[in-house]
Amino acid sequence: MTCPERLSVQGPPYDDVVPYAQAIVERFPDRVLWGTDWPHPNLKSHMPDDGALVDFIPRIARTPEQQRKLLVDNPMRLYWAR
């Protein structure tokens, strides 16, 4: 999950993207990762507030278990599992 600023028509706090992102987190809890897309390449009209992007996390991963999978467990398994 990344780039709500690229998908949103409304802009921050990206309310229009929340249902889509929640559906992905709920449908693929063991496969989804989160990222900021920093340094936000190819954006010409605006630069997103990284704090607003972090604030988006608990809105799409609503339980502590979903947040742990999104931010810790899934990246650990993908990048550092042996």
matplotlib code that plots the C-alpha trace (Angstrom):
import matplotlib.pyplot as plt

x = [0.0, 1.5, 0.7, -2.7, -1.7, -1.5, -4.8, -6.9, -9.1, -9.8, -6.3, -5.3, -6.4, -7.2, -10.7, -11.6, -8.8, -9.5, -12.1, -9.9, -6.9, -8.8, -10.2, -6.6, -5.3, -8.3, -8.2, -4.4, -3.3, -0.3, 0.9, 0.5, 3.3, 3.3, 5.6, 5.8, 7.1, 9.6, 11.2, 8.0, 9.4, 7.7, 5.4, 5.3, 2.3, 2.7, 4.8, 2.8, 3.3, 5.0, 3.3, -0.1, 1.0, 1.9, -1.4, -3.1, -1.8, -4.3, -7.1, -6.4, -5.0, -7.5, -6.4, -3.0, -2.7, -3.2, -0.7, 1.9, 1.5, 1.6, 4.6, 6.6, 5.7, 5.2, 8.3, 10.4, 9.3, 9.8, 13.1, 14.9, 13.4, 15.9]
y = [0.0, 3.2, 6.4, 7.5, 10.9, 9.6, 7.9, 10.5, 12.9, 14.8, 15.1, 14.8, 13.0, 10.8, 9.7, 8.6, 6.0, 4.6, 2.0, 0.7, 0.4, -1.2, -3.8, -4.8, -5.0, -7.1, -9.4, -10.0, -9.6, -11.8, -10.4, -6.6, -4.1, -0.4, 2.2, 6.0, 6.0, 8.5, 10.5, 10.7, 10.5, 12.1, 14.3, 17.7, 19.5, 18.8, 17.0, 15.0, 15.5, 12.3, 12.7, 12.6, 9.4, 7.8, 9.0, 7.0, 3.7, 3.1, 4.2, 1.3, -1.3, -0.8, -3.5, -3.9, -7.3, -5.8, -3.0, -5.5, -7.6, -4.5, -2.9, -5.7, -9.3, -9.2, -7.1, -9.3, -12.4, -10.9, -9.2, -11.1, -14.6, -17.4]
z = [0.0, -1.1, -2.9, -1.8, -2.9, -6.5, -6.4, -4.5, -6.3, -3.1, -1.6, 2.0, 4.2, 1.2, 2.3, -1.2, -1.2, 2.2, 1.2, -1.6, 0.6, 3.5, 1.1, 0.0, 3.5, 4.5, 1.5, 1.5, 5.1, 4.7, 1.4, 1.7, 2.5, 3.2, 1.8, 1.4, -2.2, -0.9, -2.5, -4.5, -8.0, -11.0, -9.0, -10.7, -9.2, -5.5, -2.8, -0.3, 3.5, 4.7, 8.1, 6.4, 4.6, 8.0, 9.4, 6.6, 8.1, 11.0, 8.7, 6.3, 8.7, 11.5, 14.0, 15.7, 14.0, 10.5, 11.3, 12.5, 9.4, 7.1, 8.8, 10.4, 9.7, 5.9, 5.1, 7.4, 5.6, 2.2, 2.7, 5.5, 5.7, 5.1]

ax = plt.figure().add_subplot(projection="3d")
ax.plot(x, y, z, "-o")
ax.set_aspect("equal")
plt.show()
